[in-house]
Amino acid sequence: MPCSLILGYPRDRDESKGVEVYINPATGLSARTLYGVGGHWFVRPTGSAINWDGDGIPTESGVAVNPNDINNLSVNGPKQCTGGGTNLVGFEDWSHLIYNFRDGKGFADSSLPDTTEIPEELTNENIELMEANPPADTVALPGISINDVSSTEGNSSTTNFDFTVTRAGNTTGTSSVHFTTADGTASSLSDYSSNSGTLNFAAGETTKTINVDINGDTVVEPDETFNVNLSNCTLCNIADAKGVGTIENDDLVTVPSIFINDVAKTEGNVTTTDFNFTLTRSGTAAQLANPSSVTWATSDGTATGPSDYTAVPPTVISFAAGETSKTVTVLVNGDTTVEPNETFNVNLSVCVNCTITDNLGVGTIVNDDGVRDVDNDGVPDNIDQCLTVPGPASNNGCPEKQVVVGGEILGIDMSSLFVAGAFANAGWIIPITGVTAG
């Protein structure tokens, strides 16, 4: 539906010129000159002149465009155009007006100058109107995105991580976006310097750079990350809000190595025995100049905790600068049980500022509860020999001990072979007819 928009103020009691822009969806824009007086606009009838009375009020030969006073024009929101082509539509339908004159000069915004500054000749080619509430798809905003950056940290001073923020799409206008850094696995207290601010894109500008300083060190550690986050985009849309910075560790070749020894001891018959394992840190003077740490813990082999030894959960042990060895102790429980040698393990893991060249220390619990030589002659007992079992007077020659041959307990209760009280202080000779094991 066609409607019109008045550009300019009608000055009170004096004749002033303005322009009515005629909007017709079918034919586009056209303009005509208006005359205003007494706070009202009038259009000059074709071929006639406006007659003024003594008070500056036009006579009936002038046709009033709007019966209402329009001295105070403002932008109040959308308003529907109604009526015919001569109906007035105020600034409610428009948020921004631009007037481009033939000499290149112009003015913008909805605050209009004195009407004497409005040229008499305006055409639809040099009037630009923007709707106050256009549909969302009529205004194309640029997209803002940020890249990821990966680099080594260096050993001293700082390394620059430069993130590129790119504006794509409709870049004819200005845009702005806020940025700030945030910790990932890297910390702003030690690994990098935090940064934040606002990027302002001028019309036509497509890229901006964000710099983050990375602190160099000689500590061996995993690769670490931090983030650069975008927010509060003005006259733009955020397509990628997060840039990831990856600080790559470059200190692996400058660290010492750590290894552990094996330990073998008898267990004893009572209390506990200390099994002391030595952790050795080896390297050049420069490598040993920094501290290191490693985690150690026990695990079962054929020996089991807590019956054979006291298990130790994962525990960190630290090496000071220049220190080359540490001792870790495992308590082994003594007993009098005849059993094979048994083993347990001391495992190394999580080496900080070091590498592990031997991560397994084996503890061997040597059995010290084996049966004595029965005939006590110091000579190994073989098949076709005889073992002399002494018969102490205390049990009338009735041995109550079990006899072990070749390391296996035969489980013979010798007392069943004797008559109680017989053969006092005597002994028995037992022929060895075979060996079942060992």
C-alpha positions as CSV (number, residue, x, y, z in Angstrom):
1,M,0.0,0.0,0.0
2,P,1.5,3.4,-1.0
3,C,2.3,5.9,1.7
4,S,4.6,8.9,2.2
5,L,7.3,10.2,4.5
6,I,7.9,13.9,5.2
7,L,11.5,15.0,5.4
8,G,12.0,18.3,7.3
9,Y,10.3,20.4,9.9
10,P,7.5,22.9,9.0
11,R,8.7,26.2,10.7
12,D,6.0,28.0,12.7
13,R,4.4,30.9,10.8
14,D,7.1,31.1,8.2
15,E,7.1,29.4,4.8
16,S,9.6,26.5,4.7
17,K,10.3,23.8,2.1
18,G,10.4,20.1,2.7
19,V,10.3,16.9,0.7
20,E,7.7,14.2,0.8
21,V,9.1,10.8,-0.2
22,Y,6.3,8.8,-1.8
23,I,6.7,5.1,-1.2
24,N,4.8,2.7,-3.5
25,P,5.7,-1.0,-3.5
26,A,4.7,-1.1,-7.2
27,T,6.6,1.8,-8.6
28,G,9.3,2.5,-5.9
29,L,10.2,5.9,-4.5
30,S,9.3,9.3,-5.8
31,A,9.5,12.7,-4.3
32,R,7.7,16.0,-4.4
33,T,8.3,19.4,-2.9
34,L,6.2,20.5,0.1
35,Y,5.6,23.8,1.7
36,G,5.1,24.1,5.4
37,V,3.7,26.9,7.6
38,G,2.2,27.1,11.1
39,G,3.4,23.7,12.0
40,H,1.7,22.0,9.1
41,W,2.8,20.7,5.7
42,F,1.0,21.6,2.5
43,V,1.4,20.4,-1.0
44,R,1.0,22.9,-3.8
45,P,-1.8,21.9,-6.2
46,T,-0.6,21.3,-9.7
47,G,-0.4,24.6,-11.6
48,S,-1.4,26.8,-8.7
49,A,0.3,28.9,-6.1
50,I,-0.2,28.9,-2.3
51,N,-1.9,32.1,-1.2
52,W,-1.0,33.4,2.3
53,D,-3.1,35.5,4.5
54,G,-1.7,38.1,6.9
55,D,-1.1,35.5,9.6
56,G,0.9,33.3,7.4
57,I,-1.8,30.7,7.1
58,P,-2.4,29.3,3.6
59,T,-5.8,29.9,2.0
60,E,-8.1,27.2,0.7
61,S,-6.0,27.0,-2.5
62,G,-3.5,25.0,-0.5
63,V,-4.3,21.4,0.4
64,A,-3.2,20.2,3.9
65,V,-1.2,17.0,3.8
66,N,-1.7,16.3,7.5
67,P,-4.2,17.8,9.8
68,N,-2.1,17.1,12.9
69,D,0.8,19.1,14.2
70,I,4.1,17.2,13.3
71,N,6.7,19.5,14.8
72,N,8.0,16.7,17.0
73,L,9.0,13.8,14.7
74,S,10.5,10.7,16.4
75,V,11.2,7.0,16.0
76,N,8.7,5.1,18.1
77,G,8.6,1.8,16.3
78,P,6.9,0.3,13.3
79,K,3.7,1.8,12.0
80,Q,1.5,0.5,9.2
81,C,0.9,2.7,6.1
82,T,-2.8,3.3,5.5
83,G,-4.8,5.3,3.1
84,G,-3.8,6.7,-0.2
85,G,-0.6,8.2,-1.6
86,T,-1.0,11.5,0.2
87,N,-1.3,10.0,3.7
88,L,1.5,11.1,6.0
89,V,3.7,8.5,7.6
90,G,6.1,9.8,10.3
91,F,9.5,8.5,11.2
92,E,8.1,5.6,13.1
93,D,8.7,3.3,10.2
94,W,12.4,4.2,9.8
95,S,15.4,3.9,12.0
96,H,18.0,5.5,9.7
97,L,17.8,8.1,6.9
98,I,20.6,9.1,4.6
99,Y,20.4,12.0,2.2
100,N,23.1,12.1,-0.5
101,F,23.1,15.3,-2.4
102,R,24.6,16.1,-5.8
103,D,27.5,18.0,-4.3
104,G,28.5,14.9,-2.2
105,K,27.4,16.5,1.1
106,G,24.7,15.0,3.2
107,F,23.5,14.3,6.7
108,A,22.2,11.2,8.4
109,D,20.1,10.0,11.4
110,S,16.5,10.8,12.2
111,S,17.3,14.2,13.7
112,L,16.8,16.5,10.7
113,P,18.4,19.9,10.2
114,D,16.5,23.2,9.4
115,T,14.4,22.7,6.3
116,T,16.3,25.4,4.5
117,E,19.2,23.0,4.2
118,I,17.1,20.4,2.3
119,P,17.7,20.9,-1.4
120,E,14.7,21.4,-3.6
121,E,15.6,18.6,-5.9
122,L,15.7,15.0,-4.5
123,T,15.1,11.9,-6.5
124,N,14.7,8.2,-5.6
125,E,18.3,7.6,-6.6
126,N,19.7,9.6,-3.8
127,I,17.4,8.7,-0.9
128,E,18.3,5.7,1.2
129,L,15.8,4.3,3.8
130,M,16.4,1.5,6.3
131,E,13.4,-0.1,8.0
132,A,13.3,0.1,11.9
133,N,12.4,-3.6,12.3
134,P,13.5,-5.4,9.2
135,P,13.1,-9.2,8.9
136,A,16.1,-11.1,10.2
137,D,17.1,-12.4,6.8
138,T,17.3,-8.9,5.2
139,V,20.3,-7.9,7.2
140,A,23.4,-10.1,6.7
141,L,25.8,-10.0,9.6
142,P,29.4,-11.2,9.2
143,G,30.6,-14.4,10.9
144,I,33.5,-14.3,13.4
145,S,35.8,-17.2,14.0
146,I,39.2,-18.0,15.7
147,N,41.9,-20.5,14.8
148,D,43.9,-23.0,17.0
149,V,47.6,-22.6,17.6
150,S,50.3,-25.2,18.5
151,S,53.9,-24.7,19.2
152,T,56.8,-25.6,21.5
153,E,57.3,-23.5,24.6
154,G,61.1,-23.0,24.5
155,N,63.4,-23.2,27.5
156,S,63.5,-19.6,28.6
157,S,61.9,-16.2,28.1
158,T,58.6,-16.3,26.2
159,T,57.1,-17.6,22.9
160,N,54.3,-15.8,21.1
161,F,51.1,-17.7,20.3
162,D,49.3,-15.5,17.7
163,F,45.6,-16.4,17.2
164,T,43.9,-15.0,14.1
165,V,40.3,-13.8,14.4
166,T,38.6,-13.8,11.0
167,R,35.5,-11.9,9.9
168,A,33.8,-13.3,6.9
169,G,30.6,-12.5,4.9
170,N,29.2,-9.0,4.9
171,T,32.1,-6.8,6.1
172,T,30.9,-3.5,4.8
173,G,30.0,-2.3,8.3
174,T,31.9,-2.3,11.6
175,S,31.9,-5.1,14.2
176,S,33.4,-5.8,17.6
177,V,34.0,-8.9,19.7
178,H,35.3,-9.6,23.2
179,F,38.1,-12.1,23.9
180,T,39.6,-13.7,27.1
181,T,42.0,-16.5,27.8
182,A,41.0,-19.5,30.1
183,D,43.0,-22.3,31.6
184,G,42.9,-25.8,30.2
185,T,45.6,-28.2,31.5
186,A,48.0,-25.2,31.3
187,S,47.9,-22.6,34.0
188,S,48.1,-18.8,33.6
189,L,50.0,-18.7,36.9
190,S,53.0,-20.5,35.4
191,D,52.6,-21.6,31.8
192,Y,51.3,-18.5,30.0
193,S,50.2,-14.9,30.5
194,S,46.5,-14.3,30.5
195,N,45.0,-11.8,28.1
196,S,41.6,-10.2,27.4
197,G,40.1,-7.3,25.5
198,T,37.9,-6.2,22.7
199,L,38.6,-6.4,18.9
200,N,37.1,-3.6,16.8
201,F,36.8,-4.3,13.1
202,A,36.6,-1.3,10.8
203,A,34.4,-1.4,7.7
204,G,36.0,-3.8,5.2
205,E,38.5,-5.2,7.8
206,T,38.6,-9.0,7.9
207,T,41.3,-10.1,10.4
208,K,42.6,-9.3,13.8
209,T,45.4,-10.9,15.9
210,I,45.4,-11.9,19.6
211,N,48.8,-12.5,21.2
212,V,49.4,-14.8,24.1
213,D,52.8,-15.1,25.7
214,I,54.0,-18.6,26.6
215,N,56.6,-19.1,29.4
216,G,59.6,-21.2,28.5
217,D,60.9,-23.8,30.9
218,T,63.1,-27.0,31.1
219,V,60.5,-29.1,33.0
220,V,59.6,-32.4,31.4
221,E,55.8,-32.5,31.3
222,P,52.9,-33.6,29.0
223,D,51.7,-31.2,26.3
224,E,49.3,-28.6,27.8
225,T,46.4,-26.5,26.5
226,F,44.7,-23.2,27.2
227,N,41.7,-21.5,25.4
228,V,41.0,-18.1,23.9
229,N,37.2,-17.6,24.1
230,L,35.1,-15.1,22.0
231,S,31.9,-13.5,23.3
232,N,29.7,-10.4,23.1
233,C,29.7,-10.0,19.3
234,T,28.3,-6.6,18.2
235,L,27.0,-6.5,14.6
236,C,28.4,-10.0,13.9
237,N,27.7,-13.6,14.6
238,I,30.2,-15.9,16.3
239,A,30.9,-19.0,14.1
240,D,33.7,-20.5,16.2
241,A,34.0,-19.2,19.8
242,K,37.0,-21.1,21.0
243,G,40.7,-21.1,19.9
244,V,42.8,-23.9,21.5
245,G,46.5,-23.2,22.3
246,T,48.6,-26.3,22.6
247,I,51.9,-25.9,24.4
248,E,54.1,-28.7,23.2
249,N,56.7,-30.1,25.5
250,D,60.3,-29.8,24.2
251,D,62.3,-30.9,27.3
252,L,62.5,-34.7,26.9
253,V,66.1,-34.8,25.8
254,T,67.5,-32.9,28.8
255,V,66.4,-35.1,31.7
256,P,68.1,-37.8,33.8
257,S,67.1,-41.4,33.9
258,I,65.9,-43.4,36.9
259,F,66.2,-47.2,37.5
260,I,65.7,-49.6,40.5
261,N,67.7,-52.6,41.6
262,D,66.6,-56.1,42.8
263,V,66.9,-57.4,46.4
264,A,67.1,-61.0,47.7
265,K,67.2,-61.8,51.4
266,T,66.0,-64.4,53.9
267,E,62.8,-63.6,55.7
268,G,63.8,-64.5,59.3
269,N,61.6,-66.4,61.7
270,V,60.0,-63.6,63.7
271,T,59.2,-59.9,63.4
272,T,60.1,-58.3,60.0
273,T,63.1,-57.9,57.7
274,D,63.8,-54.7,55.7
275,F,64.1,-55.1,52.0
276,N,65.8,-51.9,50.9
277,F,65.6,-51.0,47.2
278,T,67.8,-48.3,45.7
279,L,66.4,-45.9,43.1
280,T,69.3,-44.4,41.1
281,R,69.1,-41.1,39.1
282,S,71.7,-40.9,36.4
283,G,72.6,-38.2,33.9
284,T,74.9,-35.2,33.1
285,A,75.5,-32.4,35.6
286,A,73.1,-30.2,33.6
287,Q,70.4,-33.0,33.7
288,L,70.8,-33.5,37.4
289,A,70.6,-29.8,38.1
290,N,66.8,-29.9,38.2
291,P,64.7,-31.8,40.7
292,S,62.8,-35.0,39.7
293,S,60.1,-37.2,41.1
294,V,58.8,-40.7,40.5
295,T,56.0,-42.8,41.9
296,W,56.6,-46.3,43.4
297,A,54.3,-49.1,44.6
298,T,54.5,-52.8,45.4
299,S,52.6,-55.6,43.7
300,D,52.4,-59.4,44.4
301,G,54.4,-62.0,42.6
302,T,54.4,-65.4,44.2
303,A,54.5,-63.6,47.6
304,T,51.3,-61.9,48.7
305,G,50.6,-59.0,50.9
306,P,50.0,-58.7,53.7
307,S,50.8,-62.2,54.8
308,D,54.4,-62.3,53.3
309,Y,55.2,-58.6,53.2
310,T,53.6,-55.2,53.8
311,A,52.2,-53.8,50.6
312,V,52.8,-50.1,49.7
313,P,50.3,-48.0,47.7
314,P,51.4,-45.6,45.0
315,T,53.8,-43.1,46.7
316,V,55.8,-40.2,45.3
317,I,59.5,-39.9,46.1
318,S,61.4,-36.7,45.1
319,F,65.0,-36.1,44.1
320,A,66.4,-32.7,44.9
321,A,68.7,-30.9,42.4
322,G,71.9,-32.8,42.2
323,E,70.6,-35.8,44.2
324,T,71.4,-39.2,42.6
325,S,69.9,-42.0,44.8
326,K,66.9,-42.7,47.1
327,T,66.0,-45.8,49.1
328,V,62.6,-47.3,49.5
329,T,61.9,-50.0,52.1
330,V,59.5,-52.9,52.0
331,L,58.9,-54.9,55.3
332,V,59.0,-58.7,54.9
333,N,57.3,-60.8,57.5
334,G,59.3,-63.6,59.2
335,D,57.9,-67.1,59.7
336,T,58.9,-70.7,60.3
337,T,56.9,-72.2,57.5
338,V,58.8,-74.4,55.1
339,E,58.0,-73.0,51.6
340,P,59.7,-72.2,48.3
341,N,61.4,-68.9,47.7
342,E,58.8,-66.2,46.9
343,T,58.9,-62.9,45.0
344,F,57.1,-59.5,45.0
345,N,57.7,-56.4,42.9
346,V,58.4,-52.7,43.3
347,N,57.1,-50.8,40.3
348,L,58.1,-47.3,39.2
349,S,55.8,-44.9,37.2
350,V,54.9,-41.3,36.5
351,C,58.4,-39.9,36.2
352,V,58.4,-36.0,36.3
353,N,61.5,-34.4,34.8
354,C,63.0,-37.8,34.3
355,T,62.8,-41.0,32.2
356,I,62.5,-44.5,33.6
357,T,65.0,-47.0,32.2
358,D,64.2,-49.9,34.6
359,N,60.7,-49.7,36.2
360,L,60.7,-53.1,38.0
361,G,62.6,-54.1,41.2
362,V,62.1,-57.8,42.2
363,G,62.2,-58.7,45.8
364,T,63.1,-62.4,46.4
365,I,62.2,-63.8,49.9
366,V,64.6,-66.6,50.4
367,N,63.2,-69.5,52.5
368,D,65.2,-70.2,55.6
369,D,63.0,-72.9,57.2
370,G,64.2,-76.0,55.3
371,V,64.6,-79.5,57.2
372,R,68.1,-80.3,58.6
373,D,70.2,-83.2,57.3
374,V,68.6,-86.1,59.2
375,D,71.8,-88.0,59.8
376,N,73.6,-84.8,60.4
377,D,76.7,-85.9,58.6
378,G,76.8,-82.9,56.2
379,V,76.6,-85.2,53.2
380,P,73.6,-85.0,50.8
381,D,71.4,-88.1,51.3
382,N,71.0,-90.2,48.1
383,I,69.1,-93.3,47.0
384,D,70.5,-96.6,48.4
385,Q,71.8,-94.8,51.5
386,C,70.4,-95.1,54.9
387,L,69.4,-92.2,57.2
388,T,70.0,-92.6,60.9
389,V,67.2,-91.1,62.9
390,P,68.4,-90.6,66.4
391,G,66.1,-91.6,69.2
392,P,66.3,-89.1,72.0
393,A,65.6,-90.4,75.5
394,S,62.9,-87.8,75.9
395,N,60.6,-89.7,73.6
396,N,61.9,-93.2,74.1
397,G,63.3,-93.5,70.6
398,C,60.0,-92.6,69.0
399,P,60.7,-89.8,66.6
400,E,57.7,-87.4,66.3
401,K,59.2,-85.3,63.6
402,Q,58.3,-85.6,59.9
403,V,61.0,-86.8,57.6
404,V,61.8,-84.8,54.5
405,V,63.4,-86.5,51.5
406,G,64.5,-84.4,48.5
407,G,62.7,-81.3,49.8
408,E,59.3,-83.1,50.0
409,I,57.6,-83.9,53.3
410,L,56.7,-87.6,53.3
411,G,54.5,-87.1,56.3
412,I,55.5,-90.3,58.1
413,D,54.6,-90.4,61.8
414,M,57.5,-92.5,63.0
415,S,55.9,-93.0,66.4
416,S,53.5,-95.5,64.9
417,L,56.5,-97.8,64.2
418,F,57.6,-98.1,67.8
419,V,56.4,-99.5,71.0
420,A,56.2,-96.9,73.6
421,G,59.2,-97.1,76.0
422,A,61.2,-99.5,73.7
423,F,64.6,-98.8,72.3
424,A,65.4,-96.0,74.7
425,N,68.2,-93.8,73.5
426,A,68.3,-95.9,70.4
427,G,67.9,-94.9,66.8
428,W,66.5,-96.1,63.6
429,I,68.1,-96.5,60.2
430,I,65.7,-95.6,57.4
431,P,66.7,-96.8,53.9
432,I,66.1,-94.3,51.1
433,T,64.4,-96.1,48.3
434,G,63.4,-93.2,46.1
435,V,63.1,-89.4,45.8
436,T,59.8,-88.0,44.7
437,A,61.0,-84.5,44.0
438,G,64.0,-82.3,43.9
